[in-house]
Amino acid sequence: MEAQILPEFTRDMFNRVVDRRSRFAYVLRVIVAAGLPLAGCAPQQQSLAPVQPTPVVQRPIYVPPAKPVVPAKPTSPPVAHHENVTILGTSAEDRAIEMVMFGRSGEVTLILGAFHGNEPTSADVARELIRHLRSNPHAYQGRRVAIVPTVNPDGLALGTRANADGVDLNRNFPASNFPADPPRNFEGGPYPVSERETLAVLTAVRELQPAKIVSIHSIRRGEHGNNYDGPARALAVEMGRHNGYPLLPSMGYPTPGSFGVWAGVDQRIPTVTLELPREADSETCWRENREALLAAIRFPAGGEPVHVSDPTQAYRTGSGK
């Protein structure tokens, strides 16, 4: 191989090279100088196929699904506030006895406060109810609510149970248990409806023909509760679900000439006497009884409407007391 590739004059020089690495480098220089191809080094000619353009794939653009259109709920028209103030009469000392009426039509719930002047929380709770109904007319929608916050304004001013004449108004009604011949020391007055304040309440009942009545009082804690007269047990139970007060079928002592007996027993109007715990302040009493009073307003009285005739004619005097 070497005799064919190398010229004669180079053979001696080649033999002088004893180092194999130097000999290889020398042979490589000769081959390169002679222009001889090296096996595996020459570039191989390849027939290249024409480059086909990569097709552009049109990918769909993601469009989030449109949110479904929810039809707006039909809004009820706002409930119109309707309030009317009536002066039912005046007290023994000529203080006005006011009644606040809410609503235009529907059955009437009558709520009375402060029969006794030494029970001021009863008046405060009634006034809080007035403020609440002014701000929340939906509470009496489709019905009427009449509130007399202070039946006994003189007693409230004086801080006494009785009115300015010394008569216990809650013993002055023409109830079936009013004494036929009351003793001189009878706290309910010389005869039924002897007091202007009693006449004012009877006038309200006669004119309104209420479907149900709540009379607010206070008593020692432990004796408080939802006392009822007439067909009012269901109403008292419903109120108890909200204020947690016990159900009181009786107060445990005689109540001659009381409003509850006259309205509930004699007139058959569902009547609840709400007895607040006397030691509780006004804020506590309102918080405990707000929902109970609103439930009483919503409570369907049921039964036939009771017609109350004028019970005052036989007892009126020339002085109007």
Residue, then its C-alpha position, 0 to 999 in steps of 0.5 A: m500500500e505504501a509502495q503504491i502511494l508514497p514516492e520513492f524519495t520519501r520512503d527513506m524519510f518515512n522509515r526514519v520516523v520511529d514514533r507511531r504518532s509522528r508517523f501517522a501525522y506525517v502520513l496524514r499531511v502527505i495524503v492531504a497534500a496529495g489531495l487523496p480522499l479520506a474514507g468516511c470523510a468525504p461528504q456524501q451527496q444526498s438527494l434531498a426531497p423538496v421541503q413541503p411547507t407545513p400546513v397551518v392548522q387553524r385552531p378555533i379560538y376559545v370563547p367562554p360560554a355566555k352566562p345565561v340571562v336570568p330574568a329579574k324577579p318581579t319586585s313587589p311595589p313598596v308598601a305604602h305607610h299609612e298612619n292616622v292619629t286619633i284623640l279618643g278622649t282626655s284624662a281626669e287632668d285633661r291629658a289627651i289619650e291618643m290612638v295611633m292607627f296603621g293600615r287602611s283595611g283588614e282586621v284590626t289588632l288593638i294594643l293597649g299600654a299603661f293602664h297602670g301608671n306605675e308600669p311605665t315599661s308597658a307604655d315604652v314597649a307600645r311606643e317602640l312598636i309604633r316606631h317599628l311599624r312606622s319604619n316597617p309598613h310591611a308588618y301590617q300589610g293587609r291589616r290594621v293595627a291600633i295602638v293606645p300607648t298610654v291609657n292612663p296618662d295621669g297615673l304615668a305622670l304621677g307614677t301611680r297605679a290609679n288615675a288622678d281620681g284614685v281609681d284603678l282603671n283595670r277594675n272600672f269596666p262593665a264586666s260581668n264580675f263588676p260588684a253589684d254593690p261595690p264597697r266604698n274602698f273598692e278600687g274600681g270606682p263607684y260604678p263601671v265606666s265612672e272614669r274618662e279613661t275607661l270611656a276612651v278605651l270602650t269607645a275605641v273597641r266599639e268603633l274598631q270592632p277589633a279581631k284581637i286585643v293585647s293589653i300590656h302590663s307588668i308584674r313581679r318577675g316569676e309571675h309574668g307571662n301571657n295571660y289570656d281571656g276568652p278565646a285567646r289561648a292559641l294567640a297566647v301560645e303563639m306569643g309564647r313561642h316568641n317571648g318564651y313567657p309562660l302561658l297563664p290561664s289565670m292570674g291567680y287572684p280575683t280581677p273584678g271589673s277588669f278589661g280582660v274579663w269584659a273584652g275576652v269573656d263577655q265580648r268574646i274577643p281574643t284578649v291577651t294580657l301581656e305581663l312584662p317582668r317589672e324588674a326588666d328595663s324598657e329595652t329588655c322588654w321590647r327586645e323580648n317581646r318585639e317578635a311576640l307582638l308582631a306575631a300577634i298582629r299577623f295571627p289570624a283571629g278566625g271565627e265570626p267577627v264579634h260585634v260590640s255594641d255601645p256598653t257605655q250608655a247606661y254608665r255615663t254621667g253628666s260629667g262625662k266620667 
